């Protein structure tokens, strides 16, 4: 087990989860800015180490946070982090097992956030060995075009979001325009915005439920 800094938190991570990236800290910041003063339930899809969920629970004004992952191994790491950081959390965090949005069909969310897998299968060999050989493929790879998980979240999130609720996604900068287009053609979303990471890459997509 190694330690990884994420915003003001220190997380335990190992080969069962992605190591949290600085870019994902920016995703949390985008969510906090978009939901300033908003309560309700925040949902983190594909939580991994629990980084996003725990940051939102410690920094946001949400009444609850629900985090999902298809990997039981990842959820074990996330629960361990939640237990260790319990004193820093302002909202309860519930972890649920299952693929993407499947475990949260009963939830009405004010925000749904995800850093989903977004690498195409054929791109796996291009990843640095430190990523390819250490981090779980389940958290990295998403279909032949890298968009399978993202498309599924876009389709399903609108059914769970409250009116004016926020969908916030971290995306592959090479495919940001495709994600924005997928949201733009869905009448259930409005105010679609592409935001840059600290390196100036199109990294975050924010949309509001109509």
Order of alpha helices (4+ residues) and beta strands (2+ residues): beta-beta-alpha-beta-alpha-beta-alpha-beta-beta-alpha-alpha-beta-alpha-beta-beta
